[in-house]
């Protein structure tokens, strides 16, 4: 609950509980007299522990209470549901968004006058003990991580939160921690977790973690640590930085030092057994005392607090029932047990045993609740504990109704940016966060009849104050849309209404009956029958009050609370902010620099490892040398020349990437031209590479060039090749060098001339003799390698289609395509007959040149077309189905191979599908051609269309991807 653990009085709750647990109805100070070195006591407690044995140790985290279901009741268990989850999207979104704002509902139904006393004369001691009970069995409102914040809308001109009538204010609400495995689908809606155990096991004293307990123990005589007096001293301060809740105090808007806080726990819980059995081990003493504290707490909560709170008799204990689930229900946590908030007073009286009521330091009659949230340690001392307990026992709580006092309804603590919040609005919002069903649905699920009118919620209240239900009808419109908390609070007359009472009673009975360690379970043997009777004789409630309260407390008679404020996160941090921005500006630069350095280092290591691998390849040592490659007059680049291990040497860049491969397999004698030594410039070397462009290198000195020549000669010698060196002038060598750039220009001229001869001349026109220059003659002597031919087609030399086409065009089988061979191909595709084009396709398929093509050879061609088109890859089955359909359409279903005539007949069946298939040759569309004669399209298969033909969908798709331009 939002109020649990947060006020100064939660510490007091521990003390008044423990005070009565150990007193057995008498004053503790009269029970034990001790000396300072703990050697003697004058009180005999032997009967209290006689017959007790250490036995099974009850775990702090709640696990293995139920041996068949070990996780039942443990920490971080899911809250249980008796009603279906009701989220806006059925999964996790806040429900009730169509309902009124929780703040508006709080204003209409939870707002009232402070100072109305309890109808049954209940004291404030019961109110705060109820908070202790809540802290004992549940903690399910803590915010999750990452934080999910929702807004509670605030009406314009709200007297508390929007005094300036801006209409933009909202109250922050943090959604609760939940099980990450839920909230993913309607079958598994979001389920919140209980971070305490469901058992009444003293976990608010000992915590739920053994490491936490150990920080509070002395490990001597079963004692807990204290500040000062070992018997009556306060708990030790949090010097060990135990992770206690430490939210900002709303009146100072900052976190206070966590070391100011007490570590929760009290030595008097387990002190007395140690004095009576000094021969016991420390752990035995501690566990025996813990067992009695838990038993006493169970007895008081179940048989004194609960009957008083509900006004109902609790049925006697029967036996342990392992099939009952002890989990805390959503309706209990998010609505029903929050009824006690209506009985919280705005302040607390302090008095001594002589009925003298103490004033506060500011002269007020009582300590104001809203002034001490999260800042109560200075108020707590040994005398204050007793004075507060006595004051609470005399002070009458607020009236049991739907009204909450202003200290919790308007001035509850909040985050630093919104220091005061409304507990009633938070309670309503918590129900929506947990996906609670509406009030009417919950009634039905708990065995009550559903209401048909708003007045049926509380007929007595409807007669006394009918305006309440008029407002309820106007806000909700529908009786099936009421928030559970609102409907349940309006049911109350002198305590929880019928619905809330049943939910609360059912929860505690399940906790009792499902607890294997319950103090009345004689079968487990936690306590003997004698000890059980002694526990039942310890009572918490006394009738009568010798010191009546001075008057019912009202907020108007108490000191003023600091008003709503917001924390300015920027104030006082201007200089830090500037420096932070400067540092953040440098972070990308530093990160980029570091990343660059790491990349350089990794590349260096990778190159080194690559060199080692290459050196060890085939057991041969590879020689290498770093030089400069001359590309053209204004461009040079550093390269590493690596020789071997095969019949090639390689040019690599600084990253080790391959730039060029020079194969010497077809070179018997390599020509190396070197510049003359007296040129006055850096020495250079040119290597003539047959059927490729030349390699021009520049060296820093003559000695470096000699070194390179020696390495090259050794490499050629190993491959039974020779090196011939020729000396020439630098200018002549560079002018005649066939560099990559010059080779590229020559190839462009090659294609330009070929296309001009094909497309640039009108039909029947011949080229004039004077137009044939020496450059044209040089171009006509140029031949293409397979790689250059592939580049002309815009393909890769490894493509199957390129290989097949290259073999067809290369008529003399010299692995080069001459100008005439290329020109013949272009002319054939642009102006040739259909039969000639089909013949080329047939020859491309006929790999073995036997005059027949089978389905496998045709399949290879089709796959190559798909690869070039870069369409979706066809499976082997798809290709086979296509070929079979083609054979079937042509009437060749019985044939496994086709002759040229058969192939031509089959292609005529699909001539329309192949009409657009062709080659995309580089440069065919360049604008240097005469526009009147330039043919923009060369059809590979110019077949006449016919009206009726069968089409293949696959051929339509693939065929549209090809053209010859």
N, C-alpha and C positions, 0 to 999 in steps of 0.2 A: 504494500500500500504506500501511497505517496507520503503518508505521515510517519511511517515506520522508520526508526533509526535516526530521525532528523532533529528532534527537539532535545533540549537539555534534559528533558524528563525521561528519556529512554534509559539514561544511566540510573536515574532514581528508580525506575521500574525494576531494574536488576536488584537494587538494594532492598527495596521493600519486600520483593519476592523472597530473596535469600534470608532476610531478617526473620520472616515468619516461617520459612522452611525449617530453619534450625532451632527456632525458639520453642516449638511444640506448645505454643500458647503461652509461654512465659518469657520474661525479659532475658535476652541472651546474656546481658552483662551479669545477671545473677546466676547463670548456669555454669560459667567457667571462670575460675580464678587461676592464674598461671604466673610463673616467674619468667623473667626475661630470657633465660637460657633454655626454656622449654623442657626442663627435666622433670617437672612434677605438675600434677593437677590435683585438685581436691574433690573432683567430681567423678563418679564412677559411671562410665557409659558402657560397661561390658554388656549389659543386656541388649543394647542397641545393635551390637554386631556379633553377639554370641551365636554361633552356629552358621554365620555367614562364611561362604567360601568364595574364592576368587572366580571359579567357573569360567564360563564363556564371556569374553569381552565384547560388549556391544560397540560396533564400529561408529566412528564419528560421522561418517558420510552417509549413513543410512543403508548401505549395501548389505545384502545377505540377512536382512531381518526375516524375509520370507525365503526359505531355502529353495522352494520350487520356482520362484520368480525373484531372483536376487536383486534386480534393479527397482522393484516396487518400493516407492517411498524414499528413494535415494535422492541425493542432490542432482540438479539438472535433469529431473524427470519432467516429462510433459504434463501440463495440466490436463485433467480429464474432462470429458464432456458428457452431460446427460441430455443435452439438447443439441440439435444439429448446428454446425457452424453457419454463421450468417455474415459473410463478407459481401461487399458491393459487387465484386466480380466472381464470387464463389470460391476465391482462392486466398487472397491476402489483403485486398484494398479495404480501407476503412469503410464500415457500413454506416448507415444512418446519415449519409450526406444530404438526403432529401428532408431530413428532420431539422428542427430548429437548432441553432447554435447552442452548445452546452452552457455558455455563459448566459444566454437569454433564459434558458430553463432554470439556471441557478438563481437568476434575479427574480423570476416569477414564483418559484416553489421552494427554494432553500433560504431565502432572505427573510429575516425577521428580527425581532427585538431580543438582545442578549439579556440574560438574568432571569429566565424562567426556570424554576427549579424542577427536579425530577419528580414525576408523578408518584413514584414508589419510594421516594426518599433515598435513592441510591447515591452513594458517595462518589467523589472523583477518584477514589482509590480503585474502584471497580473499572472506571473508564480507562485509566492508564494501565491497569493490569490487563485489560482487554487488548491494549496495544502490545503489551509484552507477549500475550498469547499469540497474537498475529505474527510477531517477530519470531516466535518459536517454531511455527509450522510453515511459514511461507515467505518468499521474497521473489516476486514475479513481476515487479513494475520497473525494474532497473532498465535503463536504456540499452539498446543493442549496439553493435559495432559492425558496420558503420552506422552512425547515428541517422535515424529516420525522423524527421521533424514534420509535424502537421500543424496547421493553424486553427486556433479556436477564434472564430469571428467575434468581434466586440461591437456592440451597437454604438452608433454615433452618439457622442455626449454622455457616455457611460461615466457615472459620478466618480468611479475609482480609477479607471484606466484610460479615459479619454476626456479629461476636463476641458481641453481646448476645442472640443467638437471638430476634430479634423477628419474623423471617420475612416482613418487608415490604420488604427491600432489593431493588433491581434495578439493573442496569448500563445506562446510557444508550447507545444506538447510533443514529448519525445515518445515514440513507439517503443514497446517493451522488447526485451531480449527474447528470441525465439529459436526453435530448432531449425537449423539450416536445411535439414532434410525434408522439411515440410514447406507448404506454400508454393508448390510447383504446379499443381493441377487441382481440379475440383475434387478428385479422389483423395487428395492429401492436402487439405487447407492448412494455413499457417497455425502452428501450435506453440504457445508460449511455454517457457520453462520455469520451474520452481527451483531457485538456487539454494533453498534450504531443504532439509529433510521433512517429510510429511509427518514424522513421528514426534510425539512429545518425549524428547530425549535430552532436554537440557542443552540443545545446540546453541541457544542464545547465550549460554554461559560459557560453554567449552568450545564453541565454533564447530564447524564441520570438517576441519582439516587438522590432522594430528600435528603437523608442523606448527600450526598456529597455537594449538594447546601447549606444545612444548615451550613456546616463548613465554607462556604465563606461569610455567611450573618451576619450582625450586629443585625438584627431584630429591627432596629430603623430607622424610616423614609425610609424604603425600601432600605437601603444602603448595599453595600458589603464591606467586610473588606479590608483595604489597609495598606501599610507600609508608615506611615506619612500622607501626604496631602490627605484628604478625597475625594477631587475632582480629582486631577491630580496625586495622588500617584500610585505607582506600586502595583500589587496584593501582598497580604501577603505571607510571606515565609511559607513553609510547616511544621510548627511546630507541627501541629496536626497529622502528618504522614498519610495524605491522600494517598491512594495507587496509586500514579502516576507511569508512566513508568520511570524506572531508570536503564537503561542498562549501561554496563561499557563503559567509554569513551575509544576509541581505542588507543589514544596516551598515556594513563596512565595505561591501562589494569587493571582497578579495578573499583568497584562500589564506587561512590562518595556519600557523605552524602545526604540522601533524603531531609533533612531539608533546603538544599541550594536552592531547587526548588520553583518556584512560584506556588501557587494554581491557576489554570487557571480560569479566570473570571476578570471582570473589573468593578469598582464602577460607572464609567461614563455611563454604560449601563442604569442604573435606578436611577441615582442621581437627574436629573433635575425635574422629576414629583414630587418628594417629596418636593422640595422647593416651589412648586406652590400650593400644596394642603396639608398643614400641618394638616388639620382636618381629613384626610384619615387615616385608619388603616395601619400599616406597610405592611401587606400582600397585601392590595389593591394597595398600591404604587408599591410594588415589581412586582406584576403581570401585572399592567398597563404598567410599564416600559418594562418588558419582552415582552409583546405583541407588543410594538412598535419596539423593537430591532429585534424581529423575522420578523416582517413585512418589516422593512427596509432591512434586510438581504435577504429576499425572492425577493424583488424588484431588488436589485443590482445583485444578482446571475442570476436571470432569464432574466432580460431585459438589463443588461449592460455587465456582465462578459461573459455569454454564447454566445450572438451574436458576441462579439469581438473574443472569443476563436475559434468559429466555422466558423466565416465569413458568417453566415446565419441569416436570419430574423426569429425571434421567433413569431409564430402566437399568436394573442391576446387571453386573457382568456375568456372562454365562460361561464362555470358554473362548479359547483362541480359534479363529476362523480363517485358515490360510487361503480360502478361495475368495475372500473379500479384498477388493483393491483399495488401498489407503490414499490414493492420489488426491491432491487438492483439485477441486473442480473449478472451472472457469467462473461459473455463476457465484460460487462462494468467494473466490478471490476478488473478482471484479465488481461485485455488487453487494451480496448479502452481508458479508462480514464487515463491510464499510458502514453499516448502520451505526456503529459505535461513534462515528465522527460527530453525530448530532449531539452527543452528550459531553463533548469536550468543552470545558469552560475557557473563558478568555484569560484566566490567570490562576495562580496557585497560592493558597494561604500557607504560611509557616507559623507553627506554634510550638511551645515547649510543653512539658508534662503538667505544668501548672495552669494551663489554658491561657497563657499569655501569647497573643498573636503578634508576630514580628512584622515591622514595617521594612520596606526596601530601602536601599541606600538613597533613593530620591524622595523618600517619604511616602511612597504609595502604600496602600493596604495589602497588596499582593504582588507577586512577580508576574509581569505581563508576558504572555506566551510569545507574542509576535516580536518581542524585543530581544529574545535570547536564542533564536534558531541558530544552531551550529556554533554557539559561542557561550557555553554554559559552565566551562571548567572552573572559572573563578568563583562561581556560586557554590560549588560542591566542596564541602569539607565534612569532617566527622560529625560535627554538630548539625550541619545543614541537612544531612541525610535524615536524621531522626526528626528534625523540625518539619521537613517536607512531608515525611510519611505521616506524622501526626496531623499535619494540616490537611492532607488529602483524606485522612480517615474522618475528619470533621466536616469537610467541605462537601456540599451537595452538588451533584453534577447537573448539567443542563437538562432541560426537558427532553423526553424521548419522543421526538417528532421529526418532521422533515427539515426543520430549521437548523442551520449550522451557524455557530457564532462567527462574528466578523473576523476574528483572528485567524481562522482557517479558511473562511469563505472569501475573504478579500486580501488577506495579508499573509498567506502561506508563502514560504520561501520559494524562490525560483532561480533560474540561471542568472549570471551577472548582467546579461543584456535585458532581463525582465525580472527584477528582483522580487516582485510580489505576484502571487497567482491565486486562483480560486480553486480550493480543494473540491468543491461540489462539481464544478465544471470538469475538473480533471477526472473525477470518478465516472462521470457520464462518458467522457471521451475514452476512458480506459475500457469500458464495456464495448464501445464501438471498435477499439483497437483489437480486442480479443475476439471479435466476431460473435458477440452474444446475440441470441435470438431476442425477439421482442417480448415484452412483458406477458402478453396473452399466450404466446407459444410456450414460454417457460412455465406458466401456470398449468397448462395442459400436460406437459411432460412430467410434472411433479404431482399429478393426480388431482388437481383442482379444476373446477369447471371454468370455461372461458367466459369472460365478461362480455356483455353486449352493449353496455353504456359506460361512459367514463365514471359516472357516479357510483357504480358497483364496486369500484376499487375500495372505497371507504364510505359506506352510506352515512355513518355517524358524522364524519367530517363534511360530507356533502350537505347535511342539514345545518351544520354550524357555520360553514363558510362556503356557500355555493359558488362564489366568484372564482375559487380555485379551480373548479372543474369546468367553468366557462372558459377560463384561460387555457386550461389543458386541451379542451376541445378545439379552440381556435388555433392552437399551435400545432397539434398533432393531426387533426382532421379525422384520423381513423384509430379505433381502439386497438387495431392490430399493428400499430406502428409506434407504440410507446416504448421508450428506453426502459430496460429492466430496472435500473437504479431508481429512476423517477417514480415508476409505478410502485416498486417495493417500498420506497420511503413514504409515499403517500398512504400506504396501508396502515402504518403504525398508529397505535393508540397510546399505549403506555410501555412500549418496547417494540422489538421487531414484529412486523405483521405476520400473518399466517404463512405466506410464501417464504419470506426470509427465515422465519423460525424453523421451518421444515428443512430448508437447505442447510442451515447451520447445524441443526441437530443431527441430520443425516451424515454430515461431514465428520463430526466428532465421534459419532458412534462407529463409523467405518475405521477411523484412525485407531480407536480403542480396540475393536474386535480383531483388526488385522495385525496388531502389534504382538509379535512373539515375545517381546521383552516387557509386556505390560505387567505392572507390579502385582496384579491379582491372578496372573497365570501361574498357578501352583504347579502345573505339569512341567513347566520349564525350570522351575526351581531357582528363579532369580532371587526371591526372598522366601524365607520360611513363613509359615502361617502366623507365627508370633510376630514377626517383623511386619507382616501385612496389617495385622490388627493395630500395631503401634503407629504405622503410617496413617491409617484411617482415623486415629485419634488426634492427629495434627489438624488443627482447623485454622481457617483464615478469617472467617466472618465472626464478629462479635455483635451481639445486639446491644443497643443503647449507645449513647454518645455523651460522655461527661462534659464535653466542651463544645457546645453548639457554635456554629460559625457566626461571625459578626453580621453577616448579611450575604444574600446571593450576589455574586460578583457580576458586575456589568462593565462593558468596555469603556463606558463614559466615565467611570470612577477610577480608571487606571491610567498610568502614564501613557503619553502618546507614542505610537510606533513610527519609526522612520517610514516615509512614504515611498511609493513606487519610484524607482530610479533605474537608470540604465548605465552600464559601464562603458566608458569611452576607451576602447582598446588602443587608440592612437595617442591619447594624451600622455605626455611624459616620455614618449618613445620616438620623438621626432629625429633626434640625432642617430639613434639606433636604426631607424627606418632608412635614413639616407645612406648610412654605411652598408646596410643590408642590400639596398638597391645597387650600390656600386659593386659589391661583391658578386651579386647575382649576374651583373653585366659581364663580369670576367669569367663566370663559370662556363659559358659556352666556349669561350676562347681557350680556356685551360683544358676543358674536356676535348675539344677538337685537336688541340696540340698533342695531348696525351694519346688520343686515338690515332693520330697520324704517326706518332712515334712508334706505337705498338704495331701498326700496319707495316711500317718500314722494317721494323725488327723481324716480324714474322715473314715478310717477303724475303729478307736476307737469309733467314734460316731455311726457308723453302727452296730458294735457289741453291743454297749450299747442299741441301739434301738431294736435290735433283741432280746436281753435278756429281755427287758421290754415286748415285744410282746409275747414272749414265756411264761413269767411269768404270763401274763394275759390270756393265752390260756385256754379256757373252765372254766375260773374262778379259776383255780388251781395254787397254788404257786409251782414253780419248784425249787428244791434244787440243788445245784451244789457245786463242789469242784475241785480245781486245784491240780493235782498230776503228777507223772512221770510214763509213761508206759515203762516197760522193754521189748524190742523186742528180743534182744539176748545179748550175752556177751559184745559186743562192741557197742551197740546201745540202746539209751534211748531217749525219747522225752516227752516234757511237754504236757499234755492234760488236758482238762476240762471235768469232768464227770458230766453230767446233768441227774437227776432222774425225769422221768415222762415227761409230765403229763399222758401219756398212760402207758401200761404195758411193757415199755422198758426204759432202760437207755442208754445214748449216750456218745460217746467220740468225743470231738470237738478239733480242733487245735486252735491256737491263733487267726486265722482269723474268727473263728466261723463256719468253714466248718466241715461237719460231716465226721468223720473217720470210725466210726463203730457203729452199733446198736446191742444191746444185748436184745433180747426179752425173758421175763420171763414167757410168757403165758403157755408154756409147761413144766415149771420147778416148781415142788411143793416144793422141798427142795434144796436150792442152797448151794453147798459146798465151803467154803472159807478156804484155807490153809494159815496159817500165820507162819512166821519164829519165832524161839525161841528168846526171848528178850536178852539172854546172848551171842548172836553170835558175838557181837562187831561191827557189820556192820549195815547199815541202814535197818530198818524193811521193810519187803516186804509182799505182799499178793497175793495169786493166787485164781482166781475164775474159777471153773470148769463149762464150758458152754456146755450143752448137744448138740450134733450134730454140734459142731463148735469148733474152737480153743480156748484155754484158754486165760484169761486176767490176766497179771502179772503186778502189780503196785508196785512202790517204794515210800517210804515216808521219810520225813526229820526226823521224830521222832515217838516215840510210841504214843504220844498224838494225832498226826495227823492221825495215822492209826486208833486209837480208834474212832476218830471223823468220819472218813470215814465209819467204820463199823456201827456206830450208824445211819448215814444217810442211808446206804444201808438197814439196818434192818428195819428202819422206812418205807422206800420205799416198801420193800417186804411185810411188815405188812399191808400197805394200800391196796396191791393187794392180800392179803390173802395167802402169801407165807412165808416160814420160811427160816432161815439162820443157817447153821451149821458150826461152826468154829473148825478147826483141827490144832494143832500145830505140826510143823515138822522142820527138819533141812533145812537150806537154800540151801545147795548143793544138797540134795535129791530132794527138791521141784523144783529147776531149772532144774535138770537133767530130771525129769519126766514131766516137763511142755510141754503141746502141744501148742507151740507158732505158730504164723502165718507162720513163716519161716519153722518150722518143719512140719507143716501141708502141706505146699507147697511141701516140699521134699517127704513126704509120698504120696501125690497125684501123683507126677511124677513117683514114684516107682509103684504106682497103675497102671498107664497107661502103664508103661514099661512092667510090668508083663502081663498085658492083651494083649498087642500087641505081646509080645514074644510068649505067648501061642497060639495066633492066626496065626502069620506069621513066627515066628522063628523056628517052627518045621516042618519037612518035612511031606508030606502026610502019615498018618498011624503011625507016630512016637509019642511016649508018653514021658512025662517028667520023668527023673530019680528021684527016691525017695530021694537020697542024695542031689539033687539040691534044694529041698524044705527046706529052712532054717526057723529059727524063724521069721526073718524079712519078709519073703514071707508070712508066716502064718499071721503075723500082718497086712500085706497089704491086704490079702484076707478078713480080718475082717473089713476093712475100707469100709465105704459107702459114697456116694456122695449126697450132697444136690442139689437142683435145680440150685442154683447159681453156684456151682462148675461144674455141668454138662454143664451149658451154657458156662462157661469159657473154658471147654474142647473142645467145638465146636467153640469157638471164636465168640460167640454171646452174646446177652443180655438175662438175665433171664426173661425179660418182653416180649420177642418176642413170637408171637403166635405159631410159628413153634417149639420153644423150649418147650413150655408148652405141646403141643400135643405129641411131641416125648417123653418127660419125662413121661407123663402118660402112654404111650405104654410100655416103658422100665420097669417102676415100676410096676411089676406084682403083688406084694403083697400089693400095695396101702398104704405103710407106709411112703410115702413122702421122701423116700431115695432110692438110687440105689445101690444095693449091688454089690460086685465084680462079682458074678456069673451072675447077671442080665446084667451088662455091657458087660461081656465076651460073653454071648449068643447073644447080639445085634451085637457085632463086627463079630462074626463067621457067623451070618446070613447074614450080608451085604457083607461079603467077599466070603463066600463059599455056601451060601444058594441058594435054588431054586428060580426061578422067581416068582412062585406062592406065596412063603412065603414073598417075598419082596412086592409084590402087596397087600398081605393081610395086611401088616403093614401100607401101605399107605391108604388102605380102612379103617382100624381101626382108623387111625389118623383123617380121615374125619368124621367118624361116632361118633359125639359128644354124642348123646343120647343113643348109644349102642343098637339100635333097629334093627340092621341088614340091614338098608337101609341108603343110603346117597342121599340127595337132592341137588339141584343146589346151594342152599345157603351154605351148608357145603363144597361143592367142591370149591365154590368161596373163602371161608375163607382160604383154603389151598393154592390156587393160589396166593392170596394176600400176604400170609406169605412168599411164595417163592420169590416174587418180593421184599419184604422188606429186606430179607436176602441178595439178590443179589445187593441191593442198586442201582437198575436201576430206570428208570423214573417211577414215580407213575402212575398206571393205574386207569382210571376212572371206576366207577361202570358199565357204559355202555360198556366199552371195555371188562371187565371181562364177562359180560353177553353175549356179542356177541361171545366171545371165547368159552364159555361153550355150547352155543347153536350150534355152528359149530361142536364141538366135538360130541354132542348128535346126530346131523344130520348125520355126517360121519359114526357113528356106527349104524344108523337106529333107534335111540331111540328118534326121535324128538317128539313123542307123549307121552313120559314118563316124569314125574316130579322128580322121584327118581329111584335109581339103586340098585339092589342087588349086592352081591359080584361077581356073575357070569357075570352080565351085565357090571360091572365096568371092569372086566378082559377083556371082549370082546372089550370094548371101548378102553382100553389102548393098546391092540394089534394093533389097527389102528394107534397109535402114538408111537409105541415102539421105533422107531429110534430117535424121538425127546426127549424121556426120558432116552435114553441110558446113558447119562453122568450125570444124576442127582444123587447126593449122599450127604454124610456128610464129612466135613473136620475136622477130629479128631486130637486134639493136640498130638504131639509126634509120630504120625504114621510113619514118615519118618526119625526118628533119626537114626544115624549111628551105634548105638550099636547092631542093628540086623544083622544077617548074610546076606550079600548081595546076596548070592545065593538063599536064601529062602524068603527074604523080598519082599513081594508083594507091589509095590508102589501105587497100585490103587485098591480100593474096589468099584465096580460098584453096585449101588443100584438096577438097573434094567437091568440085563444082558439078553436082549431079542435078538433073532436072527433077523438079517436084512433080508429084502426081497427086491426084485428089484423094485417093484412098490408100492408106498405108498404116501399118501397125507400128506404134511407137513404144519404145522402152522408157519408162520414167527415169531410170538411172541415166540413160544416154542423154536425155533432155537436160538433166542437171549438169552432167559432166561436160557435155558438148558445148554448153553455153559459156564454159570457162576458157575456151580455146579460140584463138584467131591468129591469123598470120598477117602482120602489118609491115 
